[in-house]
Every structure is written in C-alpha cells, then in structure tokens.
Amino acid sequence: MLTRLFRCTAFACVGFALGCGSSSDGDLQPPYSAESRPDSVMQSNPDCAGTPPAFAQVAAFKVCVMCHASTKGVTQRSSAPIDVNFDTERDADAHADRAVMLVMSGLMPPRASGLMLTDADKQQLYAWVMCRM
C-alpha cells in the first residue's frame, strides 16, 4: 500500500508540475484526460500486476455515489460539484485521475461526510484508474 500511495502521490505531484490548470470554478484539472493518459503511466507501474477490476467491481464507487451521482439534485450532493459523477463508467472515467489523487491523499471522501473507504477499496480504485488499458 505504501508503494501505491507513494506512486500515486508522485503521479499527482508530477501532474501538477506538468501543467494542471484550473477550470473556471477553481477545480484543479489533470494535465491530460483519461482517454489521452500516456501509456507509459500504466506500463511503468509495477503495481499493475494481474487484471484490474471492472468498473462494477470497484467498491469505492458505491461510496462516491452517495454524493456524486447524476440522479442527485444540488441539495442532495453535500456540496459535490454537479458535473462530477461516478454512477456510470463513462462519468467515472472522465474524473478517474483526479479521483484517485484525492482518495489516495485522504481528501475524499471528506471526513465530515462520515463516509469512509477501506485500504482495500482504495487499492481497488487505484488499480482501476492506473492499470486499465
């Protein structure tokens, strides 16, 4: 787990150094989209042994959708941005890089929410984001 956390933190720092910008609402954005993520990120990751989990197998998303679901209205989202959702694979993929950075750094889910992810949940999310082809 420490290796994964270190690599994820390093990935986050490199991403910010390479040009993470911010959108008009102040959200930090990764330097590239999930679709254009360099293959070298996945190929050079020694944590990517075996088959990564499928979207439906990632337990973390069941926690994320408590606030980040397209079916929830503004008042049901606990301040989650209206355009950041994890209830479909397409939506999750669009926010995958940022999600793993926030989860691995401990910023998501917020402590005040009372929601928690186990280390196994975090590892599974990490594998889904970082090891898919």
Beta strands, then each sheet from edge to edge (+ up, - down):
strand 1: 21-22
strand 2: 28-29
sheet 1: 1+ 2-
end
